Amino acid sequence: MLYRSFDMDKTKIMDHHLNLQLQPLTKKWWKHLFLGFLFVILGIWIFITPLASYLSLSLFFTLALVTTGIFEIIAVVLYERESKYWGWHLLGES
């Protein structure tokens, strides 16, 4: 009997946790609708203009990778004294 009661309490806790996660999504449904329309329009634009979209996406990812790399190098230099394996962090290993 105790085992069954525990399972029911566990189910209630899981349902409550799921409701807490989904509740903010249902309150801001219009943001998801807007993003859906935006992604559909972006997909159509990419399909119609493949060369321009390839160039813009490659430029975006290049800038993102360069920016990430610069910040990673800055972080390694700033935390050099705190870690004796800072060289491995510089190479990208954790």
N, C-alpha and C positions, 0 to 999 in steps of 0.2 A: 504494500500500500504506500509506503514511504517513497519507493522508487517511482511510482506513477505520479505522485504529487510533485516530485522533483521535475519530472519531464514536463508537466503542465506549466510549472513556474518558469522553466527554461524556455518553453515555447512563447509564453507571454512576454518574457524579457526580449526574446529575439524579435517578436512582432513589434514591440515598442521601439526597439532600436531601428528596425527597418522603417517604421513610420517617421521617426525623427530624421532619418536620412532623406526620405522622399518628400517630406513636407515642404522644405524650401524649394524643391523643384516644381511643385505644383503651384506655389504662390507666384513664381516668376515664369509662367508658361510662355509669356509673350517674348521673352529673351530667346528661348529655344526655337520658337516659330521664326523670329527674325533671323537667327543664325542659320536655320534651315533654308530660308529663302536666299540668304546671302551666299551660302555654299552652292545652291543650285545655279544661281546667276554666275558665280565664279567658275563652276564646272562648264557651263555653256560657253563662257568667254574663253576658257582654256581650249575647248574643243574647236571654236571658231578661229582663234588666233594662236596656233601652236608655237610659232617662232617667238612672238612677243612674250607669250606666257613662259616659254622655256627660258628666255633671257632674264625676265623679271624674277622668276623663281630661283634661277641659279645665282643671280646677284643677291637676292635675299639670304639664301643659305650661305653664300660666301661671307657676307657681312656678319651673319650670326656666328659662324665658325671662327672668324678672325676675332670678333669681340669676346667670345668665350675663351679663346686661347690667351688673349691679353689678360683677362681677369684671372685665369688660372695661373699664369706666370706671376702676376702681382701677388696672388694669395700665397704662392710658394715662397716668394722672397720675404713677405711679411711674417710668415710662420716658420722661417728657417731655424730660428733659435729654439723653438718649441718641439721640433721633431728632429730626431737624429737621422731619419730616413728621408729627408727633404728631397734628395736627388731622385728617389723613386717617384715621389709626387710630381716632380717636374717632368718625368718621363710619362706620366699618366697612370701610373700604378697606384693603387690605394694602399 
